[in-house]
């Protein structure tokens, strides 16, 4: 085999040599499928048209409502709703040889706001009222709690005010957020509240991307949006589709991208709201039998080998990019998708990434989804939530990759939690910290984060709460000096700096965690008497000048702006300058900046020599010990540092107080 025939994925990683045949097969399978689609449909874009072909649409040329639904094994389907007093005998649909049921209603039959369903007699003789699969709005009755589809055709379509190019973002600085907890009051909050009250905070902090959770309709609020029922419907709890468009438009007006959590890894198993047993079988959208169940999540697994399912999901990608102008997606549960065992194994051999247990249909679907997204919106941000470490996940499909732009560095928050739970500060090993932060696949972009929503959920603890726990309730006043709070604030800042500067090619935080929001998140549920008390963000804490939360917020702002202004995350991986386990000290270079961190709990160092690549004068651009960051002002950030020439090259001679971190920049 000539070098040119070897897949680029193998050329870039010698350890994949034994997987050459499997990677070549992955490439050829994708190429064959794409050619097949283009031959039959003209383009992948035109192939992804299920949302336009199926559903309830008004035909303006003929002035009729057209209803089309795929339910191949159903015995009969009729349209029911407000317009016919939910009478299943008046508007039956007819089935064609492709399993499509269709019919027409006159212009006056339906109007904006009407509730509708399909009464389906299934293959199992069940009779159920179901929501059309591609419905674009579903609402819950406040009294019966029943969900129904809703005709949504307002007289005035939303007028977009701002164009946006996601390729302008460069390295993503992601603010992960949930609309429903956007405000302080213990209640449900809205898309417009988020746009008007939270986006200005995000912009001020310096983040360039919002990752919006719980966008797709989901019947159980406490699922955090991950048990999706209606894939094309924006969650109606938070407002109208136009309100969501206003949110995206507002972010774009500030130069901020918006990506959404898209859930194609599984679906809610509910019969009343979702797709499960839609036509009376268990294998229409999902695998039949046990293979169709995701036991860890109590949900259903899509059959990615079925043509109609692939088109449904690809259409979903197209719909959100076009209709709501999202700039990409965070694909949820990718590990569960990639493997028939859903990731429940040790990934101790490369065979497990390319042959043993791999769901090749899912891999092909994800390749198509990423290709489609990039064709619709070049520069799209598609982030994979994968903990398996599959090689090539974030490489182009022509190389044998899956085509994502980034992957979440899911091992980093786990590592910080492990350190805080199981080791005293004195036992932290700097070489281990460095290895963990830099151990990632070459040429695949990672989103580094110290914590996300996962760590904030009920039953877990945020970093701030792990560090300071109940003392946060009593000792966060600026005039209250407390050793637990002092340690917690210092380590909170250092962990974030290390993670952001060393851990990846992007950075993420979850809303409120940037200022050390206390307590966990807990959605209204029976176990807490349906309370919203913990389902909110207490912005008053960070806005109160007499509380220390402002220090963490100020540092986060300084951190993010340092990353942006120096293009740090687009630079090659950080290089070590010093990693001293005994002194608890790490120094590194990245993007021509010098980072120095003293993690020693008690020992400060005077005239500590750090070798640097270039001689000259250096200024301190970020110093965790500055007073606005809750520091003790032991380092004068206004005084520049000149290198000293030694036999081993230029060095910086620095005063390094305990539990401090600083970033220095060489003056030209």
Residue pairs with C-beta under 8 A, 6 or more apart in sequence:
1 20
3 11
6 20
7 20
7 23
7 24
7 27
7 399
7 400
8 395
8 398
8 399
8 400
9 16
9 23
9 391
9 392
9 395
9 399
9 400
9 401
10 16
10 17
10 19
10 20
10 23
10 400
12 399
12 442
12 443
13 391
13 441
13 442
15 350
16 23
16 350
16 391
18 350
19 350
19 351
19 353
19 354
22 354
22 355
23 354
23 392
23 400
24 400
26 354
26 360
26 363
26 400
27 397
27 398
27 399
27 400
29 360
29 364
30 364
30 367
30 368
30 397
33 364
33 368
34 44
34 368
34 371
37 43
37 44
37 47
37 368
38 44
40 47
41 47
43 375
44 314
44 368
44 371
44 372
44 375
45 318
45 372
45 375
45 376
47 311
47 314
48 311
48 314
48 315
48 317
48 318
48 372
49 311
49 315
49 318
50 134
50 308
50 311
50 312
50 314
50 315
51 134
51 136
51 232
51 315
51 316
51 318
51 319
52 315
53 68
54 68
54 69
54 70
54 100
54 132
54 133
54 134
55 67
55 68
55 69
55 132
55 133
55 134
55 135
55 136
55 232
56 65
56 66
56 67
56 110
56 116
56 132
56 135
56 149
56 151
57 65
57 66
58 64
58 65
58 66
58 107
58 110
58 153
59 65
59 66
63 107
64 104
64 105
64 106
64 107
65 104
65 105
65 106
65 107
65 109
65 110
66 102
66 103
66 104
67 79
67 93
67 101
67 102
67 103
67 104
67 105
67 132
68 100
68 101
68 102
69 77
69 93
69 100
69 101
69 102
69 118
69 132
69 133
70 98
70 99
70 100
70 101
70 133
70 308
71 77
71 99
71 101
71 120
71 278
71 279
71 284
72 98
72 99
72 279
72 284
73 99
73 122
73 123
73 279
73 280
73 281
73 284
74 95
74 101
74 120
74 121
74 122
74 123
74 278
74 279
74 280
75 121
75 122
75 123
75 125
75 280
76 92
76 93
76 120
76 121
77 92
77 93
77 95
77 101
77 118
77 119
77 120
77 121
78 88
78 89
78 90
78 91
78 92
78 93
78 118
78 119
79 91
79 93
79 103
79 105
79 116
79 117
79 118
79 119
80 86
80 87
80 88
80 91
80 116
80 117
80 118
80 119
80 129
81 110
81 114
81 115
81 116
81 117
81 148
82 114
82 115
82 116
83 105
83 109
83 110
83 111
83 114
83 116
84 90
84 91
84 109
86 117
86 129
88 119
91 103
91 105
91 109
92 103
93 101
93 102
93 103
93 118
94 101
94 102
94 103
95 101
96 102
110 116
110 151
111 151
112 151
112 152
112 153
112 154
112 155
113 150
113 151
113 152
114 150
114 151
115 139
115 148
115 149
115 150
115 151
116 132
116 148
116 149
116 150
116 151
117 129
117 130
117 131
117 132
117 148
117 149
118 129
118 130
118 131
118 132
119 127
119 128
119 129
119 130
120 126
120 127
120 128
120 129
120 130
120 278
120 279
120 280
121 127
121 280
122 128
122 277
122 279
122 280
122 281
123 279
123 280
123 281
124 277
124 280
124 281
125 280
126 277
126 280
128 271
128 272
130 278
131 138
131 147
131 148
131 149
131 229
131 230
131 273
132 149
133 231
133 275
133 278
133 312
134 231
134 232
134 312
134 315
135 149
135 150
135 230
135 232
135 233
136 152
136 232
136 233
136 234
136 241
136 323
137 149
137 150
137 151
137 152
137 233
137 234
137 236
137 241
138 147
138 148
138 149
138 150
138 217
138 229
138 230
138 233
138 236
138 273
139 147
139 148
139 150
139 236
140 146
140 147
140 219
140 236
140 237
141 147
141 148
146 272
147 219
147 229
147 230
147 272
147 273
149 230
150 236
152 240
152 241
154 242
158 241
158 242
158 245
158 246
160 245
160 249
160 325
161 249
161 253
162 249
162 252
162 253
163 252
164 252
164 255
164 257
164 325
164 327
165 379
166 257
166 327
166 328
166 377
166 379
166 380
166 381
167 378
167 379
168 255
168 379
169 208
169 209
169 257
169 327
169 379
169 381
170 208
170 567
170 569
170 570
171 505
171 506
171 563
171 567
171 568
171 569
171 570
172 208
172 209
172 257
172 381
172 383
172 406
172 447
172 506
172 507
173 206
173 207
173 208
173 209
173 506
173 507
173 508
173 560
173 563
173 564
173 569
174 207
174 209
174 210
174 211
174 259
174 447
174 506
174 507
174 508
174 509
175 202
175 205
175 207
175 209
175 210
175 211
175 508
175 509
175 511
176 211
176 213
176 452
176 453
176 508
176 509
176 510
176 511
177 194
177 198
177 202
177 210
177 211
177 212
177 213
177 510
177 511
178 212
178 213
178 214
178 224
178 225
178 453
178 511
179 189
179 190
179 191
179 194
179 212
179 213
179 214
179 235
179 238
179 247
180 188
180 189
180 214
180 221
180 237
180 238
180 535
181 189
181 511
181 521
181 535
181 536
181 537
182 189
182 190
182 193
182 194
182 197
182 198
182 537
183 189
183 193
183 197
183 536
183 537
183 539
184 536
184 537
184 538
184 539
184 540
185 536
186 531
186 532
186 533
186 535
186 536
187 532
187 536
188 237
188 238
188 532
189 238
189 536
190 238
190 239
190 243
191 238
191 239
191 240
191 243
191 244
191 246
191 247
192 239
192 243
192 246
192 247
194 238
194 247
195 246
195 247
195 250
195 251
196 250
197 539
198 511
199 210
199 247
199 250
199 251
199 254
199 256
201 539
202 210
202 251
202 256
203 254
203 256
204 557
205 514
205 553
205 556
205 557
205 560
206 557
206 560
206 561
206 563
206 564
207 256
207 509
207 560
208 255
208 256
208 257
208 564
209 256
209 257
209 258
209 259
209 327
209 381
210 251
210 256
210 257
210 258
210 259
211 259
211 260
211 261
211 330
211 383
211 508
212 247
212 258
212 259
212 260
212 261
213 224
213 225
213 260
213 261
213 453
214 224
214 225
214 235
214 261
215 225
215 234
215 235
215 244
215 260
215 261
215 262
215 320
216 225
216 228
216 230
216 231
216 233
216 234
216 235
216 260
216 261
216 262
216 263
217 228
217 229
217 230
217 231
217 233
217 234
217 235
217 236
218 225
218 226
218 227
218 228
218 229
218 235
218 268
219 227
219 229
219 268
219 270
219 272
219 273
219 274
220 227
220 268
221 237
221 523
221 524
222 523
222 524
222 525
223 268
224 453
224 457
224 523
225 235
225 261
225 263
226 261
226 263
226 297
226 332
226 333
227 267
227 268
227 270
227 297
227 299
228 263
228 267
228 268
228 274
229 267
229 268
229 270
229 273
229 274
229 275
230 273
230 274
231 263
231 267
231 312
231 313
231 316
232 316
232 319
234 241
234 244
234 324
238 244
241 323
241 324
244 324
245 324
245 325
247 258
248 258
248 324
248 325
248 326
249 325
251 257
251 258
252 258
252 325
257 327
257 328
257 381
258 326
258 327
259 326
259 327
259 328
259 329
259 330
259 381
259 383
260 320
260 324
260 326
260 329
260 330
261 329
261 330
261 332
262 316
262 317
262 320
262 329
262 330
262 331
262 332
263 332
263 333
264 302
264 313
264 316
264 331
264 332
264 337
264 365
264 369
265 294
265 301
265 302
265 331
265 332
265 333
265 334
265 336
265 337
266 294
266 297
266 299
266 300
266 301
266 302
266 333
266 336
267 274
267 275
267 276
267 285
267 286
267 299
267 300
267 302
268 274
268 276
268 299
268 300
269 276
269 293
269 298
269 299
269 300
270 276
271 277
274 300
275 284
275 285
275 286
275 300
276 282
276 285
276 286
276 300
277 284
278 284
278 285
281 288
282 288
282 289
282 292
283 289
283 292
283 303
285 300
285 302
285 303
285 306
285 309
285 312
286 292
286 300
286 301
286 302
286 303
287 301
287 302
287 303
291 301
291 340
292 300
292 301
292 303
293 299
293 300
293 301
294 300
294 301
294 336
294 342
296 336
296 342
296 344
297 333
297 336
301 336
302 309
302 313
303 309
303 361
304 310
304 313
304 337
304 359
304 361
304 362
304 364
304 365
305 361
310 365
310 368
313 365
313 369
314 365
314 368
314 369
314 372
317 329
317 369
317 372
317 373
318 372
318 376
320 326
320 329
321 373
321 376
321 377
321 380
322 376
327 377
327 380
327 381
328 373
328 377
328 380
328 381
328 382
328 383
328 405
329 373
329 380
329 381
329 382
329 383
330 383
330 385
330 408
331 366
331 369
331 382
331 383
331 384
331 385
331 404
332 385
333 385
334 366
334 384
334 385
334 386
334 393
335 342
335 343
335 385
335 386
335 387
335 388
336 342
336 343
337 359
337 362
337 365
337 366
338 358
338 359
338 362
338 363
338 366
338 386
338 388
338 390
339 345
339 352
339 357
339 358
339 359
339 388
340 357
340 358
340 359
341 357
343 387
343 388
345 352
345 357
347 353
347 388
347 389
349 356
350 391
352 358
352 388
353 388
353 389
353 390
353 391
363 402
366 402
366 403
366 404
367 397
367 402
367 403
369 382
370 382
370 397
370 402
370 403
370 404
371 397
371 403
373 380
373 382
374 380
374 382
374 403
380 405
381 405
381 406
382 403
382 404
382 405
382 406
383 404
383 405
383 406
383 407
383 408
383 447
384 393
384 394
384 402
384 404
384 406
384 407
384 408
385 407
385 408
385 410
386 393
386 407
386 408
386 410
387 410
387 411
389 441
390 402
391 441
391 444
392 399
392 400
392 401
392 402
392 444
393 401
393 402
393 404
393 407
393 444
394 401
394 402
394 403
394 404
394 405
394 406
394 407
394 441
394 444
394 445
395 401
395 402
395 403
395 443
395 444
396 403
397 403
405 445
406 445
406 446
406 447
406 505
406 506
407 444
407 445
407 446
407 447
408 446
408 447
408 449
408 452
408 508
409 440
409 446
409 447
409 448
409 449
409 503
409 504
411 436
412 436
412 437
412 448
412 449
412 450
412 499
412 503
413 449
413 450
413 451
413 452
413 454
413 455
415 436
416 450
416 451
416 463
416 495
416 499
417 455
417 466
419 428
420 463
420 466
420 467
421 466
425 487
425 491
425 599
425 601
426 601
428 584
428 599
429 581
430 579
430 580
430 581
430 584
430 585
430 586
430 599
431 579
431 581
433 498
433 586
433 599
434 502
434 576
434 579
434 586
437 448
437 498
437 499
437 502
437 503
437 574
438 502
438 503
438 573
438 574
440 446
440 504
445 504
445 505
445 506
446 503
446 504
446 505
446 506
447 504
447 505
447 506
447 507
447 508
448 499
448 500
448 502
448 503
448 504
448 505
448 506
448 507
448 508
449 499
449 503
449 507
449 508
449 509
450 463
450 495
450 496
450 499
450 509
451 462
451 463
451 509
451 510
451 513
452 508
452 509
452 510
453 510
453 521
454 460
455 461
455 462
455 463
455 510
455 513
456 462
456 510
456 512
456 513
456 517
456 520
456 521
457 520
457 521
457 522
458 520
458 521
458 522
458 534
459 520
460 520
461 469
461 520
462 513
462 516
462 517
462 518
462 520
463 492
463 495
463 513
463 516
464 472
464 488
464 492
464 513
464 516
464 517
464 518
464 552
465 472
465 518
465 519
465 520
467 484
467 487
467 488
467 491
467 492
468 484
468 485
468 488
468 489
468 516
469 484
471 482
471 484
471 485
471 488
472 485
472 488
472 516
472 518
473 518
474 480
475 482
475 484
475 485
476 485
476 541
476 547
476 548
476 549
477 546
477 547
477 548
478 545
478 546
478 547
478 548
479 546
485 548
487 601
487 659
488 516
489 516
489 548
489 551
489 552
489 630
490 624
490 631
490 659
490 660
491 659
492 516
492 552
493 552
493 555
493 624
493 629
493 630
493 661
494 597
494 599
494 624
494 659
494 660
494 661
496 509
496 555
496 556
496 559
497 559
497 595
497 597
497 622
497 624
497 661
497 663
498 586
498 597
498 661
499 507
500 507
500 559
500 560
500 563
500 568
501 563
501 568
501 574
501 588
501 590
501 593
501 595
501 663
502 574
502 588
502 590
502 595
504 569
505 569
505 570
506 569
507 560
507 563
507 569
509 556
511 537
512 537
512 538
514 552
514 553
514 556
515 541
515 542
515 549
515 550
515 552
515 553
515 556
516 549
516 552
517 537
517 538
517 541
517 549
518 538
518 541
519 534
520 534
521 534
521 535
522 528
522 531
522 533
522 534
522 535
523 535
524 530
524 531
524 532
524 535
528 534
541 547
541 549
542 549
542 550
542 553
543 550
544 550
548 630
551 628
551 629
551 630
552 629
552 630
554 628
554 629
554 630
555 624
555 629
555 630
558 622
558 629
559 622
562 568
562 593
562 621
562 622
562 663
563 569
566 591
566 592
566 593
566 621
566 665
567 591
568 590
568 591
568 593
570 591
571 590
571 591
571 592
572 590
573 590
574 588
574 589
574 590
574 595
575 588
575 589
575 590
576 586
576 587
576 588
577 587
577 588
577 589
577 594
577 610
577 611
577 612
578 585
578 586
578 587
578 596
578 610
578 611
579 585
579 586
579 587
580 586
583 598
583 600
583 603
583 605
583 608
584 598
584 599
584 600
584 601
584 603
585 596
585 597
585 598
585 599
585 600
585 605
585 608
585 656
586 595
586 596
586 597
586 599
587 594
587 595
587 596
587 597
587 610
588 594
588 595
589 595
589 612
589 613
592 614
592 665
592 666
593 621
593 663
593 664
593 665
594 610
594 612
594 618
594 652
594 663
594 664
594 665
594 666
595 661
595 662
595 663
595 664
596 610
596 652
596 654
596 656
596 661
596 662
596 664
597 660
597 661
597 662
598 604
598 605
598 656
598 657
598 658
598 659
598 660
598 661
599 659
600 658
600 659
601 658
601 659
602 658
603 658
604 634
604 655
604 656
604 657
604 658
605 654
605 655
605 656
606 655
607 653
607 654
607 655
608 653
608 654
608 655
608 656
609 644
609 646
609 651
609 652
609 653
609 654
610 651
610 652
610 654
611 648
611 649
611 650
611 651
612 618
612 643
612 649
612 650
612 651
612 652
612 666
614 643
614 650
614 666
615 643
615 645
615 649
615 650
616 642
616 643
616 650
616 666
616 667
617 640
617 641
617 642
617 643
617 666
617 667
618 640
618 641
618 642
618 643
618 652
618 664
618 665
618 666
618 667
619 640
619 641
619 664
619 665
619 667
620 635
620 637
620 639
620 640
620 641
620 662
620 663
620 664
621 663
621 664
621 665
622 661
622 662
622 663
623 629
623 631
623 635
623 637
623 660
623 661
623 662
623 663
624 631
624 660
624 661
624 662
625 631
625 632
625 633
625 634
625 635
625 657
625 660
625 662
626 633
626 635
626 637
627 633
631 660
632 657
634 655
634 657
634 660
635 655
635 657
635 660
635 662
637 662
640 667
641 652
641 653
641 654
641 664
643 650
643 651
643 652
644 650
644 651
644 652
644 653
652 664
654 662
